[in-house]
Amino acid sequence: MDLTDYLVIGLFVFIALIIIVPILLFIYLYFKDDRQKQHSILRNFPVIGKVRYFTEHIGPEMRQYLFNADNEGKPFSRKEYQDVVKAGKYKERLIGFGSLRDFDAEGFYIRNTLFPKLTDEMKVDNADKIKTRVYKIDNESLFSRKEHSEEKLVDPYYLKDEDVVVLGEKTCHHPFRVKGLVGQSAMSYGALGERAIQALSKGLGLAGGTWMNTGEGGLSDHHLSGNPDIIMQIGPDLFGVRKPSGEFSWEEFKRKSELPQIKAFEIKLAQGAKTRGGHVEGEKVTEEIAKIRLVEVGKTINSPNRFYEFGDVPSMFNFIEQLRDIGGKPVGMKIVVGDLDALENMISYMKESGKGPDFITVDGGEGGTGATYQELADSVGLPIHSALPIVDEMLKAYGVRDRVKLIASGKLITPDKIAIALAMGADLVNIARGLMISVGCIMAQVCHTNKCPAGVATTDKKLQDGLIVEEKHFRVCNYIISIREGLYNLAAAAGIDSPTQFERKHIVHKDKLGRISPVEDILHAARRTQLQKEG
C-alpha cells in the first residue's frame, strides 16, 4: 500500500471514531442514568437531563459575568466589586457620564452644603508620604489589556493629632491611638490562607493609621509580618489564649498583651453572619494552624455559641476588667444587635457599675463569614443601619457614650457607605470582604470548601500559589488610603473639615416616593413603636 492508501484508511478510522465513540458514550450514559435511583430528572430523561445539572452548576458564574446588571448581584454588585478593585489596583475612584445608582429606590443620602470646605481648610495630616505602587493602563482592547505598575508617592490622609480616635483613653496604661477611621475586620488565619494574611498585614502596615483584627483564630506570625497595629480577637473557644485542656490561660494572655504590635483585645460575642461559634473545616486545620489554636490537626472546629467564662453582664464585665488590668490595653466586645431589652440592660449596668468595654463593635446582620448556616446568615440580627443608631442612642440616653467607642461593620466598603455609618454614630469602621477583594477575591462564595480559586480563603498551597504577596499588599494599601481620601472629599462637601465630625444631621433618608426624613425622625419613630409594643 502506498501513502494514499494509508491516508484513506486513517481517514475512515478517524471518521469511525468521531461517530462511534460518541454513540457508545451516549448509550453508556443512557443506561447509567436510566438505572440510577438518586435523580428523577436523569431517570426520566437520560443524558439530556444532564444539561439541567450542567447549567445549574455554571449558573452563578453566568449570572455574575454575563446576565446580572451592574447594580445587581449579591452580596455585592458588579459595580461595588469594581469600585474596590479600581481603588486597590489603580488608586482610582473616578467615573464618567453619571452614577449607576437607582435614584428611585429608597436609601440614605449625604447632605451637602452651599459652601463646601476648600482643600486647604481640611484638617488632614499629609506630611509623611507613602511609597506604593499603582497600575497604569497602556492599551486596552476587546481581547487584551496592556498595563504596567509604577512606583508612586501618595498622601496618606491621616487624621490630625487633635482628631485622633483613642480607645481606652481613660482606662488603660496603653491606650490605642488611631490616625485613620477604617481598619480590617476580624478574619482568622485558617479561614484565610497565610498569603492572604501576609498581604493584608503588609498592606495595612504600609498604609499606617489603621489596624488588623486577627479574628477568633488567634495570632500568627503571618499577622505580624507587616508590623501593623493589631486588635486580637478572643472568641468562645479561646484560640491563642487557652490551655491545651481548653480553659482560658492568663499566662498566655499576658504574653500576648506584652507584644508591642497588639494594641487592643476584642471579646467576640457574635458575628453578623453567624450568631454562633466559629466553624472551620478539618481540611483547613493544618499542623501550623492547630499549633496556633491548640487544637487537633485535621479535625473540624465548631466553637461553642458563647463563653464558658461568663454567662451574664456582671460576670462578663468582671472578665473584661481583669483582661484590662492584666494586659494594660483596651478591651472591647463584638456584638450583633437583636434583643433590645438585653442591650439596654447591659448599657444600664455600664452606668450603674462604672464598668464596661472600651469599645463595642456593632456587626450588622448583613456581615460576611467564611462559613455559616443559611438560616443564621439570612434572618438573625439587625442590619447595620438599624443596629448602629440604636446602640449610639442608648449609650447617650444612659450617659455613657463618652466612655465607649463604636466600631461599625457590615458591607461598608466604599467611602460613601462609611461616611453614612460615621454619621449614624460610628467612631470607626471595620472592613472584611472589601479587603478580601483587594487581595484577589472574585466572590466565588466557596470560602467554606477550602477551594477558593483566588487563593484567598484557602490553606491549599497550590491554590495559594496564585496570590503574590509582594504585589497584592500594595492593593491593600491603596484601597485603605483611597477610602480615607474619599472620606475627606465627602466631609468637604458636607461643610466639615474632618470626617470625624459627621453627625446624623449630615444624612437623610429618601423613601420610594421621594419623601425625605432626617435620621433622628426615623430613629425616634422606631423607638416610639417599640414603647407602644411594650405597653
C-alpha positions in Angstrom: 0.0 0.0 0.0 1.2 3.5 -0.8 0.9 6.6 1.3 -2.5 7.4 -0.3 -4.0 4.1 0.9 -2.7 4.8 4.5 -4.3 8.2 4.4 -7.6 6.9 3.2 -7.6 4.2 5.9 -6.7 6.7 8.5 -9.5 9.0 7.4 -12.0 6.2 7.7 -10.7 5.3 11.1 -10.9 8.9 12.2 -14.5 9.3 10.9 -15.5 6.0 12.6 -14.0 7.2 15.9 -15.8 10.5 15.9 -19.1 8.8 15.1 -18.8 5.5 17.0 -17.2 6.8 20.3 -19.9 9.4 20.9 -22.6 6.8 20.1 -21.1 4.4 22.6 -20.7 7.1 25.2 -24.3 8.1 24.7 -25.5 4.5 25.1 -23.4 4.1 28.2 -24.7 7.3 29.8 -28.3 6.5 28.8 -28.4 3.2 30.6 -26.3 4.6 33.6 -28.8 7.4 34.1 -31.8 5.3 33.4 -30.9 2.8 36.1 -29.7 5.1 38.8 -32.2 5.9 41.6 -31.0 9.3 43.0 -32.2 11.8 40.4 -35.7 11.6 39.0 -34.8 14.0 36.1 -32.0 11.8 34.9 -34.1 8.7 35.3 -36.9 10.1 33.2 -34.7 11.9 30.7 -31.4 10.1 30.5 -28.4 12.0 29.1 -30.4 15.1 28.2 -31.3 15.6 31.8 -27.6 16.3 32.4 -27.9 19.6 30.6 -30.0 20.8 33.6 -27.4 20.0 36.1 -24.6 21.5 33.9 -26.4 24.8 33.5 -27.3 24.8 37.2 -23.7 24.3 38.1 -22.4 27.2 35.9 -25.4 29.4 36.7 -23.7 31.6 39.4 -20.7 32.4 37.1 -23.0 33.1 34.1 -25.1 35.5 36.2 -22.2 37.2 37.7 -20.3 37.9 34.5 -23.0 37.9 31.8 -26.5 38.4 32.9 -26.6 40.4 36.1 -26.7 44.2 35.6 -24.0 46.3 37.1 -26.2 47.1 40.2 -27.4 43.5 40.6 -25.8 40.6 42.3 -25.4 39.6 46.0 -23.7 40.0 48.4 -22.1 42.7 46.3 -23.0 44.0 42.9 -20.6 44.1 40.0 -20.3 47.9 40.4 -19.4 47.6 44.1 -16.8 44.9 43.3 -15.3 47.0 40.6 -15.2 50.1 42.9 -13.0 48.1 45.3 -10.7 46.7 42.6 -10.2 50.1 41.0 -9.3 51.7 44.3 -6.8 49.0 45.2 -5.2 48.4 41.8 -5.2 51.9 40.3 -5.9 54.0 43.4 -8.7 55.4 41.3 -12.4 56.3 42.1 -13.2 58.5 39.1 -16.2 57.6 36.9 -17.6 59.1 33.7 -21.0 60.2 32.4 -23.1 59.5 35.5 -23.9 57.4 38.6 -25.3 53.9 38.2 -27.2 54.2 41.5 -31.0 53.6 41.3 -32.2 57.0 42.5 -35.8 55.9 42.5 -35.1 53.3 45.2 -35.1 54.2 48.9 -31.8 54.9 50.6 -29.6 57.3 52.6 -28.0 60.4 51.2 -25.3 62.8 52.4 -26.4 66.4 52.8 -24.1 68.7 51.0 -23.7 72.4 51.9 -23.9 75.5 49.8 -20.4 76.5 50.7 -18.1 73.4 51.0 -14.7 73.4 52.6 -11.7 74.2 50.5 -8.8 71.8 50.3 -6.5 74.0 52.4 -9.2 74.2 55.1 -9.3 70.5 55.7 -7.8 69.1 58.9 -5.7 66.4 57.3 -2.1 65.2 58.0 -0.3 64.5 54.7 3.2 65.3 55.9 4.7 61.9 55.5 4.1 60.4 52.1 3.7 56.7 51.4 5.6 54.9 48.7 3.3 52.5 47.0 2.8 51.0 43.5 -0.2 51.6 41.2 -1.2 50.2 37.8 -1.4 52.3 34.7 -3.2 51.0 31.6 -1.1 51.4 28.4 -3.6 50.0 25.9 -6.9 48.2 26.2 -8.8 46.3 23.5 -11.6 43.8 23.4 -9.2 40.8 23.8 -6.2 42.2 25.6 -5.1 44.8 28.1 -1.5 46.1 28.4 -0.7 47.7 31.7 2.3 48.2 34.0 2.8 49.1 37.6 4.8 52.0 38.7 6.1 53.4 42.0 4.2 56.4 43.4 4.3 58.7 46.4 0.8 59.3 47.7 -0.8 61.3 50.5 -1.8 59.1 53.5 -4.8 61.1 54.6 -4.2 60.7 58.3 -6.2 62.5 60.9 -4.7 65.4 62.6 -3.5 64.8 66.1 -6.4 66.6 67.7 -8.9 64.3 65.8 -7.2 61.0 66.5 -9.6 58.4 67.8 -8.4 56.9 71.1 -9.5 53.5 72.6 -9.2 53.2 76.3 -8.1 56.8 76.8 -9.1 57.0 80.5 -9.0 53.3 81.5 -5.7 51.9 80.2 -2.0 52.3 80.7 -1.5 51.8 77.0 -4.5 53.4 75.1 -4.7 52.8 71.3 -4.5 55.9 69.2 -5.8 55.6 65.6 -5.0 58.1 62.9 -7.4 56.7 60.4 -11.1 55.7 60.6 -11.0 52.5 58.7 -9.4 49.1 59.5 -9.6 45.4 58.9 -12.5 43.5 60.4 -11.9 40.1 62.1 -10.5 37.5 59.6 -8.8 34.4 61.0 -5.7 32.7 59.8 -7.2 29.3 58.8 -10.3 30.8 57.3 -7.8 32.8 55.1 -4.5 31.3 53.9 -1.1 32.6 55.0 -0.5 34.5 51.8 -3.7 36.5 52.1 -3.0 37.2 55.8 0.6 38.3 54.9 -0.7 40.6 52.0 -3.2 42.2 54.4 -0.6 42.6 57.1 2.0 44.2 54.9 -0.6 46.4 53.1 -2.1 47.7 56.3 1.3 48.2 57.8 2.4 50.2 54.8 -0.8 52.4 54.9 -0.4 53.1 58.6 -3.1 54.7 60.7 -5.2 51.6 60.6 -5.5 48.2 62.3 -5.7 44.5 61.7 -8.2 42.3 63.6 -6.9 38.7 64.0 -10.3 37.1 64.1 -11.0 34.4 66.7 -8.4 32.1 65.2 -5.6 33.5 67.2 -2.4 35.4 66.5 0.0 34.0 63.9 3.4 35.1 62.6 1.6 36.0 59.3 -0.4 38.7 61.1 2.9 40.2 62.4 4.7 40.0 59.1 3.9 43.6 58.0 4.1 45.0 61.5 0.6 46.6 61.6 -1.3 47.6 64.7 -3.3 44.6 65.8 -6.6 44.1 67.6 -6.5 40.5 68.9 -9.9 38.9 69.0 -10.8 36.3 71.6 -13.7 34.0 70.7 -15.6 31.4 72.8 -13.0 28.7 72.0 -10.2 31.0 73.3 -7.8 30.2 70.4 -4.4 31.6 71.1 -5.1 32.3 74.8 -6.1 28.8 76.1 -4.6 25.9 77.8 -4.4 22.5 75.9 -7.4 21.5 78.0 -9.4 24.3 76.6 -9.5 26.6 79.6 -8.5 30.3 79.5 -4.8 30.8 80.1 -4.0 34.1 81.9 -0.3 33.4 81.4 -0.7 33.1 77.6 -2.9 36.2 77.6 -0.3 38.2 79.5 2.4 37.1 77.0 0.2 38.3 74.1 -0.5 41.6 75.8 3.2 42.3 76.0 3.6 42.2 72.3 4.0 45.8 71.1 2.1 45.2 67.9 -1.1 44.2 69.8 -2.9 47.4 70.7 -6.2 46.1 72.0 -8.3 43.0 72.6 -11.8 42.2 71.4 -14.2 39.7 73.0 -16.4 38.2 70.3 -19.9 37.6 71.5 -21.4 37.2 68.0 -20.9 37.9 64.3 -23.4 39.3 61.9 -23.5 36.3 59.6 -23.3 33.8 62.4 -24.6 34.4 65.9 -22.9 31.2 66.9 -19.4 29.8 67.5 -17.0 29.7 64.6 -16.6 26.9 62.1 -13.6 25.7 60.3 -13.5 22.6 58.1 -11.0 19.9 59.1 -9.1 20.1 55.9 -8.2 23.7 56.7 -6.7 22.8 60.1 -3.1 22.2 59.2 -0.3 21.5 61.7 0.6 25.1 61.9 -3.0 26.3 62.5 -3.5 23.5 65.1 -0.4 24.7 66.9 -1.6 28.3 66.9 -5.1 27.4 68.1 -4.1 24.4 70.3 -6.5 22.0 68.6 -6.2 18.7 66.8 -4.8 18.6 63.3 -7.4 17.9 60.6 -10.3 18.0 62.9 -13.3 20.2 62.1 -13.7 23.0 64.6 -17.1 24.1 65.9 -16.7 26.6 68.6 -19.3 26.9 71.4 -22.1 29.6 71.0 -20.8 31.6 74.0 -18.1 31.8 76.5 -18.0 29.4 79.4 -16.1 32.0 81.4 -19.2 34.2 81.9 -22.9 33.9 81.4 -24.4 37.3 82.3 -23.4 41.0 82.1 -21.8 41.4 85.6 -19.6 38.4 85.1 -18.7 39.5 81.6 -17.7 43.0 82.7 -15.6 41.5 85.5 -13.8 39.4 82.9 -13.2 42.5 80.8 -11.9 44.4 83.8 -9.5 41.6 84.6 -8.3 41.5 81.0 -7.7 45.2 81.0 -5.9 45.2 84.4 -3.6 42.3 83.4 -3.0 43.4 79.8 -2.9 47.2 80.3 -4.6 47.6 76.9 -8.1 48.5 75.7 -10.7 45.7 75.7 -13.8 45.8 73.6 -16.6 43.5 72.6 -18.2 42.5 69.3 -22.0 42.2 69.3 -24.9 41.7 66.9 -28.0 43.7 67.9 -31.2 41.8 68.2 -32.7 41.7 71.8 -33.1 45.4 72.6 -34.1 44.7 76.2 -30.9 42.7 76.8 -28.9 45.5 75.1 -30.5 48.1 77.3 -29.9 46.1 80.4 -26.2 45.9 79.6 -25.9 49.6 79.0 -27.8 50.3 82.1 -25.4 48.2 84.1 -22.5 50.1 82.5 -23.8 53.3 84.1 -24.7 51.6 87.4 -21.4 49.8 87.8 -18.9 52.1 86.2 -17.5 49.1 84.3 -17.7 48.0 80.7 -15.7 47.8 77.4 -13.6 50.5 75.9 -15.2 49.9 72.5 -18.2 48.0 71.1 -18.0 46.6 67.6 -21.5 46.5 66.1 -21.7 43.9 63.4 -24.7 44.1 61.1 -26.7 41.0 60.2 -25.6 41.5 56.6 -22.0 40.8 57.6 -19.9 38.1 55.9 -18.2 34.9 57.0 -16.1 32.0 55.9 -18.7 29.5 56.9 -22.1 29.6 58.5 -25.7 28.2 58.2 -28.2 29.8 55.8 -30.8 30.4 58.5 -28.4 32.4 60.6 -26.9 34.5 57.8 -30.3 35.4 56.3 -32.5 36.1 59.3 -30.7 36.6 62.6 -29.5 40.0 63.8 -30.4 43.6 62.7 -28.6 45.1 59.7 -26.1 47.8 60.5 -28.3 50.8 59.5 -30.8 49.7 62.1 -28.5 48.5 64.8 -25.9 51.2 64.9 -28.1 54.2 65.7 -29.9 52.2 68.3 -26.7 51.4 70.2 -25.5 55.0 69.9 -28.8 56.3 71.1 -28.9 54.0 74.1 -25.4 54.9 75.2 -26.2 58.6 75.0 -29.5 58.1 76.9 -27.7 56.4 79.8 -24.8 59.0 79.8 -22.0 56.5 79.0 -21.4 57.3 75.3 -18.2 59.2 76.2 -16.7 56.1 77.8 -17.0 53.8 74.8 -16.2 54.0 71.1 -18.3 52.3 68.5 -16.9 50.4 65.5 -19.4 49.6 62.8 -19.2 46.7 60.2 -21.5 45.3 57.6 -20.9 45.8 53.8 -19.3 49.2 54.4 -16.8 49.0 51.6 -16.9 52.5 49.9 -16.3 56.0 51.3 -20.0 57.0 51.0 -21.2 54.0 52.9 -18.6 54.5 55.6 -19.5 58.2 55.9 -23.2 57.3 56.5 -22.1 54.9 59.2 -20.0 57.6 60.8 -22.9 59.9 60.7 -25.1 57.3 62.4 -22.9 57.1 65.4 -19.8 55.1 64.5 -16.4 56.3 65.6 -14.5 53.7 63.4 -15.4 51.3 60.7 -14.3 47.7 60.0 -14.0 46.1 56.6 -13.5 42.4 55.8 -14.8 41.5 52.3 -13.6 44.7 50.7 -10.1 43.9 51.8 -10.5 40.3 50.6 -11.4 41.7 47.2 -8.4 43.9 47.2 -6.1 40.8 47.6 -7.9 39.0 44.7 -11.2 37.5 45.9 -13.6 37.1 43.0 -16.7 36.4 45.2 -16.8 32.7 44.2 -18.6 32.1 47.5 -16.8 28.8 48.2 -14.9 30.1 51.3 -16.2 27.1 53.4 -14.8 24.5 51.0 -11.1 25.3 51.0 -11.2 25.6 47.2 -11.1 29.3 46.8 -9.9 29.8 43.2 -8.1 33.1 44.0 -6.1 31.5 46.8 -7.6 33.9 49.4 -9.9 31.8 51.6 -7.9 28.5 51.4 -4.9 26.8 53.0 -4.3 24.8 49.8 -0.7 25.5 48.8 -1.4 25.0 45.1 -4.3 27.5 45.1 -2.4 30.0 47.2 0.4 30.0 44.6 -1.6 32.4 42.5 -1.6 35.1 45.3 1.6 37.1 45.1 2.1 38.9 48.4 4.6 41.4 47.0 2.0 42.6 44.5 -1.2 42.3 46.4 -0.1 44.2 49.5 0.1 47.4 47.5 -3.5 47.0 46.6 -4.5 46.7 50.2 -2.5 49.9 51.0 -4.1 51.8 48.0 -7.6 50.7 49.0 -7.3 51.9 52.5 -5.7 55.2 51.5 -8.3 55.7 48.8 -11.1 55.3 51.3 -9.6 57.8 53.6 -9.2 60.3 50.7 -12.8 59.7 49.8 -14.0 60.4 53.3 -12.2 63.8 53.2 -13.9 64.6 49.9 -17.3 63.8 51.4 -16.5 65.8 54.6 -15.6 68.9 52.5 -18.9 68.5 50.5 -20.8 68.4 53.8 -19.1 71.6 55.0 -17.0 70.0 57.8 -13.2 69.9 57.9 -12.7 66.3 59.1 -14.7 63.1 58.6 -14.6 62.7 62.4 -17.3 65.4 62.5 -20.0 63.5 60.6 -23.3 63.6 62.6 -26.8 62.5 61.9 -27.7 65.9 60.7 -25.4 65.3 57.7 -27.6 62.5 56.3 -31.2 62.0 55.3 -33.3 59.0 54.2 -35.3 59.1 51.0 -38.2 56.7 50.6 -39.6 55.2 47.4 -42.0 58.1 47.0 -39.2 60.7 47.2 -40.1 61.8 50.7 -37.1 63.0 52.9 -36.8 62.1 56.5 -34.0 63.1 58.9 -32.4 60.0 60.6 -33.5 61.4 64.0 -37.1 61.2 63.0 -36.7 57.6 61.8 -34.9 56.6 65.0 -37.5 58.2 67.3 -40.4 56.7 65.3 -38.9 53.3 65.8 -38.4 53.9 69.5 -42.0 55.1 69.9 -43.2 51.9 68.1 -41.1 49.8 70.5 -42.5 51.6 73.6 -46.1 51.1 72.3 -45.5 47.4 71.9 -44.1 47.2 75.4 -47.2 48.6 76.9 
